[in-house]
Amino acid sequence: MDQHRLSRRLDWAVGAGVAMLHAIGVATWFRDSNAWLALALRDSVPIVWLVLIPTWAVLGTGRVWLRWPAAMGLLAVWGAIYSGEFFGGGLPFVPPILFTIVIVALVCSAVTRVSGLQLRGASPDDLSLTPQFSIRSILIATALVAVTIAALKWLEPRLAYDPLGDRYGIARDLAIRSENLLTGGTVEVMRGVFPRNNRELFLAVAMASVALGGLWSVLRPGPVWLRLTTLALAIPILAAYMSAAGRMDSTERFGQTGELAMALASYAALAAVTALPLRLFDYRLMRAAAAVQIAKRGIYVVDKVTSTEKPSQPIAETSP
């Protein structure tokens, strides 16, 4: 039995299973189902699509002039499938939380691309690399954790029902009124562009972040378990924080924490499972210069070995 061929067939089977999960998630929007998997996919598929499409447009492989039109087409398909639920009774109104998810995914993908990371096929040398920990990386991680904790502490009293600010509210009302005047009230896009309050904005950022965390955990080189463990610990903490910031009773807070944690976990899990076939086919989110560095290191090792070798026979002297 050809083990390589069997392995590839199993990889393609995993890809087909992922496609089937998304198909089930789309089908549940047209029929009622009480199955827990169908309900989880019903809530997760639309959000994960909004993260996957812009992320693939920025970080994916292939030509840019082909990816971006395809991404716009996929977003149009998203609108055609889920317009009855999200868009309302005919007006092209996009809820702010969905628009914000797309913006967060685009910004995070652009920052990742500027830092030099891109999805590409990895060589055997790339796959053999082990994660390296340095004092600098630990200091940076500690500083980021401290900044995050301070920011969450600062946001806690502002996440209940407070608006984003008076100036922001004036700008939002002005944009909505201007759009109504220009279109005669037939289009309501600006109402969906601007989030209404801090809590809605934070929820959109959290939903996009956990989905991007699932992609990052699976697509980065090295072992997956450490990143997935960190993500699994961060999701319930984030859900508990958002529930505590809502200033609810203890009983309501406990129920909301569980619902938020399950929802965020389903977004991260579906995004990670969707990226799993790419990992099986040896695609990683990594710098293109890594292969060059590995090649240089290999050449250095070969040169060092060659220079230390002694000739097996003496070199004959020649007379002029």
LOVEXMI-675909 format. One record per residue (C-alpha): residue number from 1; residue in one letter; x, y, z. Coordinates in nm, 2 decimals, m for minus. Example, Ala and Ser with C-alpha at 12.3 -4.5 7.8 and 13.67 -1.06 7.14 Angstrom:
1  A  1.23  m0.45  0.78
2  S  1.37  m0.11  0.71
***
This chain:
1  M  0.00  0.00  0.00
2  D  0.13  0.34  m0.10
3  Q  0.14  0.53  0.23
4  H  0.19  0.87  0.06
5  R  m0.11  0.82  m0.16
6  L  m0.32  0.71  0.14
7  S  m0.21  1.01  0.34
8  R  m0.31  1.25  0.06
9  R  m0.65  1.09  0.03
10  L  m0.70  1.14  0.40
11  D  m0.60  1.50  0.37
12  W  m0.85  1.55  0.09
13  A  m1.11  1.37  0.31
14  V  m1.05  1.63  0.58
15  G  m1.10  1.91  0.33
16  A  m1.42  1.76  0.21
17  G  m1.54  1.73  0.58
18  V  m1.47  2.10  0.64
19  A  m1.66  2.19  0.32
20  M  m1.95  1.97  0.45
21  L  m1.95  2.16  0.78
22  H  m1.99  2.49  0.60
23  A  m2.26  2.35  0.38
24  I  m2.45  2.23  0.69
25  G  m2.41  2.57  0.84
26  V  m2.56  2.73  0.53
27  A  m2.84  2.48  0.51
28  T  m2.96  2.54  0.86
29  W  m3.05  2.89  0.76
30  F  m3.33  2.75  0.55
31  R  m3.47  2.49  0.78
32  D  m3.51  2.46  1.16
33  S  m3.30  2.21  1.34
34  N  m3.25  2.13  1.71
35  A  m2.92  1.95  1.67
36  W  m2.64  2.11  1.87
37  L  m2.39  2.10  1.58
38  A  m2.64  2.26  1.34
39  L  m2.72  2.53  1.58
40  A  m2.35  2.60  1.65
41  L  m2.28  2.61  1.28
42  R  m2.58  2.84  1.21
43  D  m2.44  3.10  1.45
44  S  m2.07  3.05  1.35
45  V  m2.06  3.02  0.97
46  P  m2.17  3.38  0.88
47  I  m1.92  3.54  1.13
48  V  m1.63  3.31  1.03
49  W  m1.69  3.38  0.66
50  L  m1.66  3.76  0.73
51  V  m1.32  3.69  0.89
52  L  m1.20  3.44  0.63
53  I  m1.28  3.63  0.32
54  P  m1.08  3.96  0.39
55  T  m0.80  3.76  0.56
56  W  m0.76  3.54  0.25
57  A  m0.77  3.85  0.02
58  V  m0.48  4.01  0.21
59  L  m0.27  3.71  0.31
60  G  m0.36  3.44  0.06
61  T  m0.15  3.29  m0.21
62  G  m0.19  3.37  m0.58
63  R  m0.22  3.69  m0.77
64  V  m0.36  4.00  m0.59
65  W  m0.57  4.11  m0.89
66  L  m0.75  3.77  m0.88
67  R  m0.79  3.75  m0.50
68  W  m0.96  4.08  m0.45
69  P  m1.24  4.05  m0.71
70  A  m1.30  3.69  m0.59
71  A  m1.32  3.82  m0.23
72  M  m1.58  4.09  m0.34
73  G  m1.78  3.82  m0.51
74  L  m1.77  3.60  m0.20
75  L  m1.89  3.89  0.01
76  A  m2.18  3.93  m0.24
77  V  m2.26  3.57  m0.20
78  W  m2.26  3.61  0.18
79  G  m2.51  3.90  0.14
80  A  m2.73  3.69  m0.09
81  I  m2.74  3.40  0.15
82  Y  m2.79  3.58  0.48
83  S  m2.97  3.89  0.36
84  G  m3.30  3.78  0.51
85  E  m3.15  3.75  0.86
86  F  m2.90  4.04  0.88
87  F  m3.02  4.29  0.62
88  G  m3.38  4.33  0.72
89  G  m3.68  4.37  0.50
90  G  m3.52  4.50  0.18
91  L  m3.30  4.79  0.28
92  P  m2.93  4.73  0.23
93  F  m2.86  4.78  0.60
94  V  m2.55  4.60  0.74
95  P  m2.55  4.58  1.12
96  P  m2.25  4.77  1.26
97  I  m2.11  4.46  1.44
98  L  m2.07  4.28  1.11
99  F  m1.91  4.57  0.93
100  T  m1.67  4.61  1.22
101  I  m1.57  4.25  1.20
102  V  m1.47  4.29  0.84
103  I  m1.27  4.61  0.92
104  V  m1.09  4.43  1.21
105  A  m1.00  4.14  0.99
106  L  m0.87  4.37  0.72
107  V  m0.66  4.57  0.96
108  C  m0.51  4.27  1.14
109  S  m0.44  4.10  0.80
110  A  m0.27  4.42  0.67
111  V  m0.05  4.45  0.98
112  T  0.04  4.08  0.95
113  R  0.13  4.13  0.58
114  V  0.34  4.44  0.65
115  S  0.53  4.25  0.92
116  G  0.64  4.01  0.64
117  L  0.41  3.71  0.70
118  Q  0.22  3.55  0.42
119  L  0.05  3.22  0.36
120  R  0.28  3.00  0.14
121  G  0.39  2.65  0.09
122  A  0.64  2.54  0.34
123  S  0.95  2.33  0.26
124  P  1.06  2.03  0.47
125  D  1.33  2.25  0.63
126  D  1.06  2.50  0.74
127  L  0.85  2.22  0.89
128  S  1.14  2.09  1.09
129  L  1.19  2.42  1.27
130  T  1.11  2.42  1.64
131  P  0.96  2.73  1.82
132  Q  1.24  2.94  1.97
133  F  1.18  3.14  2.29
134  S  1.41  3.43  2.38
135  I  1.43  3.69  2.65
136  R  1.31  3.96  2.41
137  S  1.00  3.77  2.31
138  I  0.91  3.70  2.67
139  L  0.96  4.07  2.76
140  I  0.74  4.17  2.47
141  A  0.47  3.92  2.56
142  T  0.47  4.03  2.92
143  A  0.44  4.40  2.81
144  L  0.15  4.32  2.58
145  V  m0.03  4.13  2.86
146  A  0.02  4.42  3.09
147  V  m0.11  4.67  2.84
148  T  m0.41  4.45  2.76
149  I  m0.50  4.42  3.13
150  A  m0.47  4.80  3.18
151  A  m0.68  4.86  2.87
152  L  m0.95  4.62  2.98
153  K  m0.96  4.77  3.32
154  W  m1.00  5.12  3.17
155  L  m1.28  4.99  2.94
156  E  m1.48  4.81  3.21
157  P  m1.69  5.10  3.33
158  R  m1.75  5.21  2.97
159  L  m1.88  4.88  2.83
160  A  m2.22  4.88  3.00
161  Y  m2.44  5.12  2.80
162  D  m2.22  5.42  2.74
163  P  m2.20  5.57  2.39
164  L  m1.87  5.61  2.21
165  G  m1.87  5.98  2.28
166  D  m2.06  6.30  2.21
167  R  m1.85  6.40  1.91
168  Y  m1.88  6.05  1.77
169  G  m2.25  6.05  1.82
170  I  m2.28  6.39  1.64
171  A  m2.07  6.26  1.35
172  R  m2.28  5.94  1.33
173  D  m2.61  6.13  1.32
174  L  m2.47  6.37  1.06
175  A  m2.36  6.08  0.83
176  I  m2.70  5.90  0.86
177  R  m2.89  6.22  0.79
178  S  m2.68  6.31  0.50
179  E  m2.73  5.96  0.35
180  N  m3.10  5.99  0.40
181  L  m3.11  6.32  0.22
182  L  m2.90  6.20  m0.07
183  T  m3.08  5.87  m0.12
184  G  m3.43  5.97  m0.02
185  G  m3.42  5.71  0.27
186  T  m3.38  5.41  0.03
187  V  m3.03  5.32  0.16
188  E  m2.91  5.28  0.51
189  V  m2.54  5.19  0.48
190  M  m2.40  5.46  0.72
191  R  m2.62  5.33  1.00
192  G  m2.44  5.00  0.97
193  V  m2.09  5.15  0.94
194  F  m2.08  5.32  1.28
195  P  m2.12  5.11  1.59
196  R  m2.38  5.25  1.83
197  N  m2.19  5.21  2.16
198  N  m1.87  5.08  2.32
199  R  m2.01  4.74  2.40
200  E  m2.12  4.67  2.04
201  L  m1.77  4.78  1.92
202  F  m1.59  4.56  2.18
203  L  m1.81  4.26  2.10
204  A  m1.73  4.29  1.73
205  V  m1.36  4.31  1.80
206  A  m1.38  4.01  2.03
207  M  m1.56  3.80  1.78
208  A  m1.31  3.88  1.50
209  S  m1.01  3.83  1.74
210  V  m1.11  3.48  1.85
211  A  m1.17  3.37  1.49
212  L  m0.83  3.52  1.38
213  G  m0.68  3.35  1.69
214  G  m0.80  3.01  1.56
215  L  m0.64  3.08  1.22
216  W  m0.32  3.19  1.38
217  S  m0.30  2.88  1.60
218  V  m0.33  2.64  1.31
219  L  m0.14  2.82  1.03
220  R  0.17  2.93  1.21
221  P  0.48  2.70  1.20
222  G  0.55  2.48  1.50
223  P  0.33  2.29  1.74
224  V  m0.03  2.39  1.76
225  W  m0.11  2.29  2.12
226  L  0.05  2.58  2.30
227  R  m0.14  2.84  2.09
228  L  m0.47  2.65  2.11
229  T  m0.43  2.61  2.49
230  T  m0.37  2.99  2.53
231  L  m0.68  3.06  2.31
232  A  m0.89  2.81  2.51
233  L  m0.80  2.99  2.83
234  A  m0.85  3.34  2.70
235  I  m1.21  3.28  2.57
236  P  m1.38  3.21  2.90
237  I  m1.19  3.49  3.06
238  L  m1.30  3.73  2.79
239  A  m1.66  3.61  2.82
240  A  m1.66  3.66  3.20
241  Y  m1.51  4.01  3.16
242  M  m1.78  4.11  2.91
243  S  m2.05  3.98  3.14
244  A  m1.91  4.15  3.44
245  A  m1.89  4.48  3.25
246  G  m2.26  4.46  3.17
247  R  m2.36  4.52  3.54
248  M  m2.61  4.24  3.56
249  D  m2.73  4.03  3.84
250  S  m2.51  3.73  3.94
251  T  m2.76  3.47  3.80
252  E  m2.80  3.65  3.46
253  R  m2.42  3.71  3.45
254  F  m2.35  3.34  3.49
255  G  m2.58  3.25  3.20
256  Q  m2.45  3.52  2.98
257  T  m2.09  3.42  3.04
258  G  m2.17  3.06  2.94
259  E  m2.35  3.18  2.62
260  L  m2.07  3.42  2.52
261  A  m1.80  3.16  2.59
262  M  m1.97  2.90  2.38
263  A  m2.03  3.14  2.10
264  L  m1.67  3.27  2.09
265  A  m1.54  2.91  2.12
266  S  m1.75  2.81  1.82
267  Y  m1.61  3.10  1.61
268  A  m1.25  3.00  1.70
269  A  m1.31  2.63  1.65
270  L  m1.47  2.67  1.31
271  A  m1.20  2.90  1.19
272  A  m0.93  2.66  1.31
273  V  m1.10  2.36  1.15
274  T  m1.14  2.55  0.83
275  A  m0.76  2.62  0.82
276  L  m0.67  2.26  0.91
277  P  m0.66  2.14  0.54
278  L  m0.41  2.41  0.46
279  R  m0.19  2.29  0.74
280  L  m0.22  1.93  0.62
281  F  m0.11  2.04  0.27
282  D  0.20  2.21  0.43
283  Y  0.08  2.57  0.40
284  R  0.20  2.80  0.68
285  L  0.17  3.17  0.76
286  M  0.54  3.26  0.76
287  R  0.80  3.49  0.61
288  A  0.93  3.42  0.26
289  A  1.28  3.50  0.38
290  A  1.28  3.20  0.61
291  A  1.37  2.96  0.32
292  V  1.66  3.18  0.22
293  Q  1.79  3.18  0.57
294  I  1.77  2.80  0.59
295  A  1.94  2.77  0.26
296  K  2.22  3.00  0.37
297  R  2.26  2.80  0.70
298  G  2.27  2.48  0.50
299  I  2.54  2.62  0.26
300  Y  2.74  2.73  0.57
301  V  2.73  2.39  0.72
302  V  2.83  2.23  0.39
303  D  3.12  2.47  0.35
304  K  3.23  2.41  0.70
305  V  3.23  2.03  0.66
306  T  3.41  2.06  0.32
307  S  3.68  2.29  0.47
308  T  3.75  2.05  0.75
309  E  3.79  1.75  0.53
310  K  4.14  1.63  0.45
311  P  4.24  1.51  0.11
312  S  4.26  1.13  0.08
313  Q  4.57  1.15  m0.14
314  P  4.87  1.39  m0.14
315  I  4.87  1.65  m0.41
316  A  5.15  1.58  m0.66
317  E  5.41  1.85  m0.70
318  T  5.46  1.97  m1.06
319  S  5.78  2.12  m1.19
320  P  5.76  2.44  m1.38
***
